[in-house]
């Protein structure tokens, strides 16, 4: 009898300890998760939102007459811009209702898009690249528009979401007596905080897998851990294609400058003025055009023809050469990861210096490419957008319900954390799991240590609530 009583006490203590860590994770993650959910949902529908917002610049009346050549349109855009503006990017879109778009870097260092009617060459308007709505939403999503500090906060929020998911599932599972209680909230027989708890627990269980996928597919793009992960994947030859080490697939008859000696290459794909590049090629070095072949730069339409011959025909960006040794870089980042393509083309000879396709990626990079496409709601069209948005908004609802429960149980002038259990139940699996997370995500490990020390020193039993 005493043994059974001790066993029950250990179960209660384990539940209390898991609840305490779930509370701390949620307290930090809740506001940031709301930002991630709302901005992620909006950004997911970028293809539909931007043409509505900027209809006068992005949309034109379709005509039967042929479009002007891209080189002519670029020349007209250049004339319309200030004399010191430098063209950096051409957006290639063959939709008969879409305008032509070119991006220029201004003397101030900022960039702006210029839109033209592709049939007449008329300038339709301009948009600041940095200040357009979707760019601001993306910056909020990645780093709260606070620079490096915000990016670290968002990265930590993603890591702590893993703790919140794990402890949340553990808390939900033992309390379920039957399958119906596990997967259907018992709202009709619940009131007050219990009603919110049912909604929160069962809803969180349904969303756990989607939340886990969002975290794991988003972290490789983070500015701190993501960069370290890229380096690790590259060194293990599981991430970047061989081009990261200067051995990209070369079609050119001549060896590409700076591709055989990466130490000479000063620019990487992530440095180019492109809206987004595939994860797998972000750290690959950009080759240079042969400086001794000053026969004149090939026209933009020749680059488009070369891309078409290589199988890239629509919906891509071209980074334009801005120096004598610069190259044309064709970056194709479509919804289907297997169609991703990166081409570097000599600006004088038209030789394809480097051609990196999905098949050249390492296994990890291939998985991340699929994860990115699904994360952004691109892989299977509108259905993917709706599914991603449903998960995001569901997580926002979990944040709100968690906040409501906290306010309903929190006494005045205290933090309202669940009280620390008197017993110390053996939780080797949990300790091992959290330790592993701390090793894989060092910044998270540091914050977990800070939380543990603070919990011991600052949040004494007198400063926390003991209500359930």
Beta strands, then each sheet from edge to edge (+ up, - down):
strand 1: 86-92
strand 2: 100-105
strand 3: 111-116
strand 4: 123-128
strand 5: 316-319
strand 6: 327-332
strand 7: 341-346
strand 8: 352-357
sheet 1: 4+ 3- 2+ 1- 5+ 6- 7+ 8-
end
